[in-house]
């Protein structure tokens, strides 16, 4: 905890208080940066480094892309092109697991691979992450309908619902303008996720994340909202710009507990208990709930699932006997979970442990399943310009992938690993083989003879310049766990990038996940492989 306080002090005093003893990290995606200038910024929004009301305003996309069928047709075309090739794999995917490395750019994957090897005492470059050994790889195009560089909401709508939408939006088409609650509540503008398709086919479903259960990425599996920041009823007032209230908008936590497909999930594991509890209740982590409506959604969930179990710490989770319960919710922090490096191992389970328990839960019914697993704090590490943390979290994801490989049948389980968006992290210069990936490039200097870091960001908090605007020598600073890596452009926090991201696949029909594809094609390919949904499927070819 001591080392990371230094990071926060440098980043901004705005979030210093959120790094208290509970290690609950504040929201780093601020509405202002994502959707545009806000006329009035509520006091409560100041905890965000990026005001969420800047992401979508003033941004527009092509008119034809506002129709969900546009994206369905495009996905079906991409599937058809792949089916023109020889189809050697006739296996149907009984189970599908989608792993999502939030903010896991290809440069993050490469740096994590090197870091993994160097932790073993090797040069590092020759190592591989578990999912890099998958037989098939491809690239995903991540732009959203009205933005060149996306956020985690429009991308979640793409890789979970098969439709690209506006930045900040979840589970709705691009026909809905920002903060238009009536539009997002209109069924004509809503799109279903692969989790809903799986449930319609009688399969078990679940979500796992190291962020909150109501965060943008997992919410793509169940939520339909004009604003990803409407996680609780209180948030609607905070981020609604005076245009919206909980009476006209259903917050994300309420959707998860009371509406399909969320209420039907067999398992939900992550952080964010505060979004489910009223502000009159103190949660297990000694923080007040966030809801203003007095509703205890966890009590409501328990009433809907009398055979279900709630877990609040690692020991409770690991002691759960999946065969003896019907449903499982685990909420392990008030907000997002802690970086694994900072987590109390007695309190917070690892992503691999949550993955194993989730697979136990969705496997027990025997009819197949869809499971979404997110390593959500890779993104946070990159936003903080801290590859020390983003690479560590990437290795947590690859261990979770390995866990899934170890306990599932490769003949009937399709596993796909991808990312929602990139970050502008570079591996620069000509460092020699085995150069510490988190250190200085010992083989190159700038024009003034000053060595520079191997890993750098385009935008961030620290440029490390002297009073003359010249770069300073970082020899005595770099390598410390709380070191913030250099960036070129001075910002309040690191930002996303518009690069393509990787797709890695193994199991039945994994050969289809090759080439460059729209991100919105990914769920349609998974649906094809598992014979669910309303689009083309492998089972269409059965005689």
C-alpha positions as CSV (number, residue, x, y, z in Angstrom):
1,X,0.0,0.0,0.0
2,X,2.8,2.4,0.9
3,X,4.4,2.3,-2.5
4,X,1.2,2.8,-4.4
5,X,0.3,5.9,-2.5
6,X,3.1,7.6,-4.3
7,X,1.5,6.8,-7.6
8,X,-1.7,8.3,-6.6
9,X,-0.1,11.5,-5.3
10,X,1.6,12.0,-8.6
11,X,-1.5,11.1,-10.6
12,X,-3.9,13.5,-8.9
13,X,-5.1,14.6,-5.5
14,X,-8.6,13.8,-6.9
15,X,-8.3,10.1,-6.2
16,X,-6.0,10.0,-3.2
17,X,-8.8,9.3,-0.8
18,X,-10.0,6.3,-2.7
19,X,-6.7,4.4,-2.0
20,X,-7.6,4.0,1.7
21,X,-6.9,0.9,3.7
22,X,-9.6,-1.0,1.8
23,X,-7.6,-0.5,-1.4
24,X,-10.8,0.3,-3.4
25,X,-9.8,2.0,-6.6
26,X,-11.8,4.9,-7.9
27,X,-13.3,5.0,-11.4
28,X,-10.6,6.1,-13.8
29,X,-12.8,6.7,-16.8
30,X,-14.2,10.1,-16.5
31,X,-17.3,11.1,-18.3
32,X,-15.9,14.4,-19.4
33,X,-13.2,12.9,-21.5
34,X,-15.4,10.2,-23.0
35,X,-18.4,12.2,-24.2
36,X,-17.7,15.9,-24.3
37,X,-17.9,19.1,-22.4
38,X,-20.3,19.0,-19.5
39,X,-22.3,22.1,-18.7
40,X,-22.4,21.2,-15.0
41,X,-20.1,18.8,-13.4
42,X,-21.6,17.4,-10.2
43,X,-19.4,17.5,-7.1
44,X,-19.6,13.7,-6.8
45,X,-18.1,13.3,-10.2
46,X,-14.8,14.9,-9.2
47,X,-13.5,11.5,-8.0
48,X,-13.0,10.5,-11.6
49,X,-9.9,11.6,-13.4
50,X,-11.8,11.7,-16.7
51,X,-15.3,13.2,-16.5
52,X,-17.5,10.7,-18.4
53,X,-19.6,13.4,-20.0
54,X,-17.0,14.1,-22.7
55,X,-16.8,10.8,-24.5
56,X,-19.8,10.9,-26.8
57,X,-20.8,14.5,-27.3
58,X,-20.1,16.0,-30.6
59,X,-19.3,12.6,-32.1
60,X,-21.5,11.0,-34.8
61,X,-21.3,7.9,-36.8
62,X,-22.7,6.8,-40.2
63,X,-26.5,6.6,-40.3
64,X,-26.7,3.1,-41.6
65,X,-24.7,1.8,-38.5
66,X,-27.5,2.8,-36.2
67,X,-29.4,-0.3,-37.3
68,X,-28.4,-3.5,-35.5
69,X,-29.1,-5.5,-38.7
70,X,-26.2,-3.7,-40.4
71,X,-23.7,-5.3,-38.0
72,X,-25.5,-8.7,-38.1
73,X,-25.2,-8.7,-41.9
74,X,-21.6,-7.7,-41.7
75,X,-20.9,-10.5,-39.2
76,X,-22.7,-13.1,-41.3
77,X,-20.6,-12.0,-44.3
78,X,-17.4,-12.5,-42.4
79,X,-18.6,-15.9,-41.2
80,X,-19.5,-16.9,-44.8
81,X,-16.0,-15.9,-46.1
82,X,-14.4,-18.1,-43.4
83,X,-16.7,-21.0,-44.3
84,X,-15.5,-20.8,-47.9
85,X,-12.3,-22.3,-46.7
86,X,-11.9,-26.1,-46.1
87,X,-13.6,-26.9,-42.8
88,X,-11.6,-29.7,-41.2
89,X,-13.2,-29.2,-37.7
90,X,-16.7,-30.6,-37.4
91,X,-16.9,-30.4,-33.6
92,X,-19.6,-28.4,-31.9
93,X,-18.7,-26.2,-29.0
94,X,-20.8,-27.4,-26.0
95,X,-19.1,-24.8,-23.9
96,X,-17.7,-21.3,-24.6
97,X,-15.4,-19.3,-22.4
98,X,-14.5,-15.7,-23.5
99,X,-11.5,-14.3,-21.7
100,X,-11.2,-10.5,-22.0
101,X,-8.0,-8.6,-21.1
102,X,-9.3,-5.1,-20.7
103,X,-6.8,-2.7,-22.2
104,X,-4.5,-5.6,-23.3
105,X,-2.8,-4.1,-26.3
106,X,-0.5,-6.3,-28.4
107,X,2.4,-4.4,-26.9
108,X,1.1,-5.3,-23.4
109,X,0.9,-9.0,-24.5
110,X,4.5,-8.8,-25.8
111,X,5.9,-7.0,-22.7
112,X,4.0,-9.4,-20.4
113,X,5.5,-12.4,-22.2
114,X,9.0,-10.9,-21.7
115,X,8.3,-10.1,-18.1
116,X,7.1,-13.7,-17.5
117,X,10.4,-15.1,-18.8
118,X,12.5,-12.6,-16.8
119,X,10.7,-13.5,-13.6
120,X,12.1,-17.0,-14.2
121,X,15.6,-15.6,-14.5
122,X,15.7,-15.9,-18.3
123,X,16.1,-13.3,-21.0
124,X,12.4,-13.4,-21.5
125,X,11.7,-12.8,-25.1
126,X,11.6,-16.5,-25.8
127,X,8.7,-17.2,-23.4
128,X,5.0,-17.5,-24.2
129,X,1.8,-16.7,-22.4
130,X,-0.7,-19.6,-22.1
131,X,-3.0,-18.2,-24.7
132,X,-0.2,-17.4,-27.2
133,X,0.1,-21.2,-27.6
134,X,-3.4,-21.4,-29.0
135,X,-3.5,-22.8,-32.5
136,X,-5.4,-19.9,-34.1
137,X,-5.0,-16.1,-33.9
138,X,-6.6,-13.1,-35.5
139,X,-7.1,-9.4,-35.1
140,X,-10.1,-7.4,-33.9
141,X,-11.0,-3.9,-35.2
142,X,-12.0,-2.0,-32.1
143,X,-13.5,1.4,-33.2
144,X,-17.1,2.1,-32.2
145,X,-19.9,3.6,-34.1
146,X,-19.1,7.2,-33.4
147,X,-15.5,7.1,-32.1
148,X,-12.1,6.2,-33.6
149,X,-10.8,5.2,-30.2
150,X,-13.4,3.3,-28.1
151,X,-14.2,2.8,-24.5
152,X,-15.0,-0.4,-22.7
153,X,-18.8,0.0,-23.1
154,X,-19.2,0.2,-26.9
155,X,-16.6,-2.5,-27.2
156,X,-18.4,-4.8,-24.8
157,X,-21.6,-4.3,-26.9
158,X,-19.6,-5.4,-29.9
159,X,-17.8,-8.5,-28.6
160,X,-20.8,-9.6,-26.4
161,X,-23.9,-8.4,-28.4
162,X,-22.5,-8.5,-31.9
163,X,-23.4,-4.8,-32.7
164,X,-21.2,-1.7,-32.6
165,X,-22.7,1.2,-30.8
166,X,-21.9,4.7,-29.6
167,X,-19.1,5.2,-27.0
168,X,-20.3,4.9,-23.4
169,X,-23.5,2.9,-24.5
170,X,-24.2,-0.7,-23.5
171,X,-26.6,-3.2,-25.1
172,X,-28.3,-0.7,-27.4
173,X,-27.9,0.5,-31.0
174,X,-26.2,3.7,-32.1
175,X,-29.6,5.1,-32.8
176,X,-29.8,6.2,-29.1
177,X,-28.1,9.5,-28.3
178,X,-26.1,10.0,-25.2
179,X,-28.1,10.1,-21.9
180,X,-31.3,9.4,-23.7
181,X,-33.0,7.1,-21.2
182,X,-36.2,6.8,-23.1
183,X,-34.3,5.6,-26.1
184,X,-32.3,3.1,-24.2
185,X,-35.5,1.7,-22.5
186,X,-37.2,1.2,-25.8
187,X,-37.0,-2.5,-26.8
188,X,-36.6,-1.5,-30.5
189,X,-33.2,-0.1,-29.7
190,X,-32.0,-2.9,-27.4
191,X,-29.8,-5.8,-28.5
192,X,-29.3,-9.1,-26.8
193,X,-26.0,-10.6,-25.7
194,X,-24.5,-14.0,-26.3
195,X,-25.3,-14.7,-22.6
196,X,-29.0,-14.3,-23.5
197,X,-28.6,-16.4,-26.6
198,X,-27.0,-19.1,-24.4
199,X,-29.8,-19.0,-21.8
200,X,-32.4,-19.3,-24.6
201,X,-30.7,-22.5,-25.6
202,X,-30.8,-23.8,-22.1
203,X,-27.2,-23.3,-21.2
204,X,-25.7,-22.0,-17.9
205,X,-24.1,-18.6,-17.9
206,X,-21.9,-16.5,-15.7
207,X,-19.6,-13.5,-15.5
208,X,-16.2,-13.0,-13.7
209,X,-14.3,-9.8,-13.4
210,X,-11.6,-8.1,-11.3
211,X,-13.5,-4.8,-11.7
212,X,-17.1,-4.4,-10.5
213,X,-20.0,-6.6,-11.5
214,X,-21.6,-3.4,-12.9
215,X,-18.5,-2.2,-14.8
216,X,-18.6,-1.7,-18.5
217,X,-17.1,-5.0,-19.7
218,X,-19.2,-7.5,-17.7
219,X,-22.3,-5.2,-18.1
220,X,-22.1,-5.9,-21.8
221,X,-23.4,-9.4,-21.1
222,X,-26.7,-8.1,-19.6
223,X,-27.2,-4.3,-19.4
224,X,-29.0,-2.0,-21.8
225,X,-28.2,1.6,-21.0
226,X,-27.3,4.9,-22.6
227,X,-24.6,5.6,-20.1
228,X,-22.2,2.9,-18.6
229,X,-21.8,5.1,-15.5
230,X,-25.4,4.5,-14.5
231,X,-24.3,1.7,-12.2
232,X,-26.6,2.5,-9.3
233,X,-29.6,4.8,-8.9
234,X,-27.4,7.4,-7.3
235,X,-25.1,7.3,-10.3
236,X,-28.0,8.3,-12.6
237,X,-28.4,11.5,-10.7
238,X,-24.6,12.0,-10.6
239,X,-24.0,11.5,-14.3
240,X,-27.3,12.2,-15.8
241,X,-26.7,16.0,-16.3
242,X,-30.1,16.8,-14.8
243,X,-31.8,15.1,-17.8
244,X,-32.4,11.7,-16.1
245,X,-33.6,10.2,-12.9
246,X,-34.0,6.6,-11.7
247,X,-37.7,6.7,-12.4
248,X,-37.0,6.9,-16.2
249,X,-33.8,4.9,-16.3
250,X,-33.1,1.5,-14.8
251,X,-29.6,1.4,-13.3
252,X,-27.2,-1.4,-14.2
253,X,-27.2,-3.1,-10.8
254,X,-30.9,-3.3,-10.8
255,X,-30.9,-4.8,-14.3
256,X,-28.4,-7.4,-13.2
257,X,-30.5,-8.6,-10.3
258,X,-34.1,-8.2,-11.6
259,X,-34.0,-8.5,-15.4
260,X,-33.0,-11.2,-17.8
261,X,-30.4,-12.3,-18.6
262,X,-28.6,-11.0,-15.5
263,X,-31.1,-12.5,-13.0
264,X,-30.6,-15.9,-14.5
265,X,-26.8,-16.0,-14.2
266,X,-25.6,-19.1,-12.4
267,X,-22.5,-17.3,-11.1
268,X,-21.3,-13.7,-10.8
269,X,-17.9,-13.0,-9.2
270,X,-16.1,-9.6,-8.9
271,X,-16.1,-6.4,-6.9
272,X,-18.5,-3.6,-6.5
273,X,-20.8,-4.6,-3.7
274,X,-21.6,-0.9,-3.0
275,X,-23.8,-0.6,-6.1
276,X,-26.2,-3.2,-4.7
277,X,-26.6,-1.9,-1.2
278,X,-28.5,1.2,0.2
279,X,-26.4,4.0,1.8
280,X,-27.9,3.1,5.2
281,X,-26.0,-0.2,5.2
282,X,-22.3,-0.7,5.9
283,X,-20.9,-3.4,3.7
284,X,-18.4,-6.1,4.7
285,X,-15.5,-3.8,3.9
286,X,-16.6,-1.1,6.3
287,X,-18.0,1.3,3.6
288,X,-21.5,2.6,3.1
289,X,-23.6,1.3,0.3
290,X,-24.2,3.6,-2.7
291,X,-27.9,3.3,-3.4
292,X,-30.3,6.1,-2.6
293,X,-33.5,4.1,-3.1
294,X,-33.2,2.1,0.1
295,X,-33.2,-1.2,-1.9
296,X,-30.9,-4.0,-0.9
297,X,-30.4,-5.8,-4.2
298,X,-28.5,-8.6,-2.7
299,X,-31.4,-9.4,-0.4
300,X,-33.6,-9.3,-3.4
301,X,-31.3,-11.7,-5.3
302,X,-31.3,-14.1,-2.3
303,X,-35.1,-14.0,-2.4
304,X,-35.1,-14.9,-6.1
305,X,-32.5,-17.6,-5.5
306,X,-33.2,-19.3,-2.2
307,X,-30.6,-22.0,-3.0
308,X,-28.0,-19.3,-3.9
309,X,-25.0,-18.3,-1.8
310,X,-23.2,-15.0,-1.3
311,X,-19.5,-14.8,-0.7
312,X,-17.5,-11.8,0.5
313,X,-13.9,-13.1,0.8
314,X,-11.5,-15.7,-0.6
315,X,-12.1,-18.3,2.0
316,X,-15.9,-18.2,1.6
317,X,-15.5,-18.6,-2.1
318,X,-13.1,-21.5,-2.0
319,X,-15.2,-23.3,0.5
320,X,-18.3,-23.2,-1.7
321,X,-19.4,-26.6,-2.8
322,X,-20.9,-25.9,-6.3
323,X,-22.8,-29.1,-6.4
324,X,-24.9,-28.2,-3.3
325,X,-26.0,-24.7,-4.4
326,X,-28.0,-23.3,-7.2
327,X,-26.4,-19.9,-7.8
328,X,-23.4,-17.9,-6.6
329,X,-22.5,-14.2,-6.2
330,X,-19.1,-13.2,-4.9
331,X,-18.4,-9.5,-4.2
332,X,-14.9,-9.0,-2.8
333,X,-14.5,-5.2,-2.5
334,X,-16.8,-2.2,-2.2
335,X,-15.5,-1.0,-5.6
336,X,-13.2,-2.6,-8.1
337,X,-10.9,-5.3,-6.7
338,X,-7.3,-4.7,-5.8
339,X,-4.3,-5.2,-8.1
340,X,-3.1,-8.7,-7.4
341,X,0.2,-7.3,-6.1
342,X,-1.7,-5.3,-3.5
343,X,-4.5,-7.7,-2.6
344,X,-4.8,-9.4,0.8
345,X,-4.7,-13.1,-0.1
346,X,-6.9,-13.9,2.8
347,X,-9.6,-11.5,1.5
348,X,-9.5,-11.4,-2.3
349,X,-9.3,-14.5,-4.6
350,X,-7.2,-14.5,-7.7
351,X,-8.7,-14.4,-11.1
352,X,-7.6,-18.0,-11.6
353,X,-9.4,-19.1,-8.4
354,X,-12.6,-17.2,-9.5
355,X,-12.4,-18.8,-12.9
356,X,-12.1,-22.3,-11.4
357,X,-15.1,-21.8,-9.1
358,X,-17.2,-20.2,-12.0
359,X,-16.5,-23.2,-14.2
360,X,-17.5,-25.5,-11.4
361,X,-20.8,-23.6,-11.2
362,X,-21.7,-23.5,-14.9
363,X,-20.6,-27.1,-15.5
364,X,-22.8,-28.8,-13.0
365,X,-26.0,-28.6,-15.0
366,X,-24.4,-30.6,-17.8
367,X,-26.0,-28.9,-20.8
368,X,-23.2,-26.6,-21.7
369,X,-22.4,-23.0,-20.8
370,X,-21.2,-19.5,-21.8
371,X,-18.8,-17.9,-19.3
372,X,-17.3,-14.4,-19.5
373,X,-14.0,-13.8,-17.6
374,X,-12.3,-10.4,-17.5
375,X,-8.9,-9.4,-16.3
376,X,-10.1,-5.8,-15.8
377,X,-7.2,-4.2,-14.1
378,X,-4.7,-4.6,-17.0
379,X,-6.5,-1.4,-18.1
380,X,-6.1,0.3,-14.8
381,X,-2.4,-0.4,-14.8
382,X,-2.0,1.1,-18.2
383,X,-4.1,4.1,-17.4
384,X,-1.8,4.7,-14.4
385,X,1.2,4.4,-16.8
386,X,2.3,1.5,-14.6
387,X,3.4,-1.5,-16.6
388,X,4.5,-3.0,-13.3
389,X,0.9,-3.5,-12.6
390,X,-0.6,-3.9,-16.1
391,X,1.9,-6.7,-16.8
392,X,1.3,-8.4,-13.5
393,X,-2.4,-8.3,-14.2
394,X,-1.8,-9.7,-17.7
395,X,0.0,-12.6,-16.1
396,X,-3.0,-13.1,-13.8
397,X,-5.2,-13.4,-16.8
398,X,-2.9,-15.9,-18.5
399,X,-2.9,-18.0,-15.3
400,X,-6.7,-17.9,-15.4
401,X,-6.7,-19.1,-19.0
402,X,-4.3,-21.9,-18.0
403,X,-6.7,-22.9,-15.2
404,X,-9.5,-23.1,-17.6
405,X,-7.4,-25.2,-20.0
406,X,-6.5,-27.6,-17.2
407,X,-10.1,-28.3,-16.1
408,X,-12.1,-28.3,-19.3
409,X,-12.4,-30.8,-22.2
410,X,-10.7,-29.4,-25.3
411,X,-13.0,-31.5,-27.5
412,X,-16.1,-29.6,-26.4
413,X,-14.9,-26.3,-25.0
414,X,-14.1,-23.3,-27.2
415,X,-11.9,-20.8,-25.4
416,X,-11.4,-17.3,-26.9
417,X,-9.0,-14.7,-25.5
418,X,-9.1,-11.1,-26.7
419,X,-9.1,-7.5,-25.6
420,X,-11.6,-4.7,-25.8
421,X,-9.1,-1.9,-26.8
422,X,-5.5,-1.1,-26.8
423,X,-3.3,1.4,-24.9
424,X,-0.6,3.5,-26.4
425,X,2.2,1.5,-24.7
426,X,5.4,1.2,-26.8
427,X,8.5,-1.1,-26.6
428,X,11.0,1.3,-28.0
429,X,14.6,1.6,-29.3
430,X,17.0,-1.2,-29.8
431,X,17.5,-2.7,-26.3
432,X,19.7,-5.8,-26.2
433,X,18.3,-9.3,-25.6
434,X,17.3,-9.7,-22.0
435,X,17.1,-6.0,-21.1
436,X,14.8,-5.7,-18.1
437,X,11.5,-4.9,-19.7
438,X,10.6,-2.6,-16.8
439,X,13.9,-0.8,-16.9
440,X,16.1,1.5,-19.0
441,X,17.1,0.7,-22.5
442,X,20.9,0.4,-21.9
443,X,21.8,0.4,-25.5
444,X,20.3,3.7,-26.7
445,X,20.1,7.4,-25.7
446,X,18.3,10.5,-26.8
447,X,20.1,13.2,-28.7
448,X,21.5,14.5,-25.4
449,X,23.0,11.2,-24.4
450,X,20.3,10.4,-21.8
451,X,19.1,6.8,-21.7
452,X,15.4,6.2,-21.9
453,X,12.9,3.6,-20.7
454,X,12.1,0.7,-22.9
455,X,8.4,1.0,-22.1
456,X,6.7,4.4,-22.7
457,X,3.2,5.8,-23.1
458,X,1.9,8.4,-25.5
459,X,-0.2,10.2,-22.9
460,X,0.3,10.3,-19.1
461,X,1.3,12.2,-16.0
462,X,5.1,12.2,-16.0
463,X,7.4,13.5,-18.7
464,X,10.5,13.7,-16.5
465,X,11.8,17.0,-17.9
466,X,14.1,19.5,-16.2
467,X,13.6,23.2,-16.1
468,X,15.0,23.5,-19.7
469,X,12.5,21.0,-21.0
470,X,15.2,18.3,-21.4
471,X,14.7,14.7,-20.3
472,X,16.3,13.8,-17.0
473,X,18.3,10.6,-16.1
474,X,15.9,8.0,-14.7
475,X,18.6,5.5,-13.6
476,X,17.9,6.0,-9.9
477,X,14.1,6.0,-10.2
478,X,13.1,3.4,-12.8
479,X,12.5,-0.2,-11.5
480,X,10.8,0.8,-8.3
481,X,7.4,-0.8,-8.0
482,X,5.7,2.7,-7.7
483,X,7.5,4.1,-10.8
484,X,5.3,5.8,-13.3
485,X,6.6,5.3,-16.8
486,X,7.3,8.3,-19.0
487,X,4.8,9.7,-21.5
488,X,5.1,12.1,-24.3
489,X,1.9,14.1,-23.8
490,X,1.0,15.5,-20.4
491,X,-2.4,14.3,-19.3
492,X,-4.3,13.7,-16.1
493,X,-4.2,9.9,-16.8
494,X,-3.3,7.5,-19.5
495,X,-5.8,7.0,-22.4
496,X,-6.9,4.3,-24.7
497,X,-5.5,3.6,-28.2
498,X,-7.2,2.7,-31.5
499,X,-5.0,-0.2,-32.5
500,X,-6.3,-3.6,-33.5
501,X,-6.1,-6.1,-30.7
502,X,-5.4,-9.8,-30.7
503,X,-7.8,-12.8,-30.8
504,X,-6.5,-16.2,-29.6
505,X,-8.7,-19.3,-29.9
506,X,-8.6,-23.0,-29.2
507,X,-11.2,-25.8,-29.2
508,X,-14.1,-26.6,-31.5
509,X,-14.4,-24.2,-34.5
510,X,-11.4,-22.2,-33.3
511,X,-10.1,-22.1,-36.8
512,X,-12.7,-19.5,-37.6
513,X,-11.0,-16.9,-35.4
514,X,-8.4,-15.9,-37.9
515,X,-7.7,-12.9,-40.0
516,X,-8.8,-9.4,-39.4
517,X,-12.5,-9.0,-38.3
518,X,-14.9,-6.6,-36.9
519,X,-15.0,-6.8,-33.1
520,X,-18.7,-7.3,-33.4
521,X,-18.3,-10.5,-35.4
522,X,-16.7,-12.3,-32.3
523,X,-20.0,-13.3,-30.6
524,X,-21.5,-14.4,-33.8
525,X,-18.6,-16.7,-34.4
526,X,-18.9,-18.1,-30.9
527,X,-22.7,-18.6,-31.5
528,X,-22.0,-20.3,-34.8
529,X,-19.6,-22.7,-33.0
530,X,-22.1,-23.5,-30.2
531,X,-25.3,-23.5,-32.3
532,X,-27.0,-20.7,-30.4
533,X,-28.6,-17.4,-31.4
534,X,-30.6,-16.5,-34.5
535,X,-27.7,-16.3,-36.9
536,X,-25.9,-19.0,-38.9
537,X,-24.7,-21.9,-36.9
538,X,-22.7,-25.1,-37.4
539,X,-25.9,-27.1,-36.8
540,X,-27.5,-25.6,-39.9
541,X,-25.3,-27.9,-41.9
542,X,-26.5,-31.1,-40.1
543,X,-28.5,-33.4,-42.3
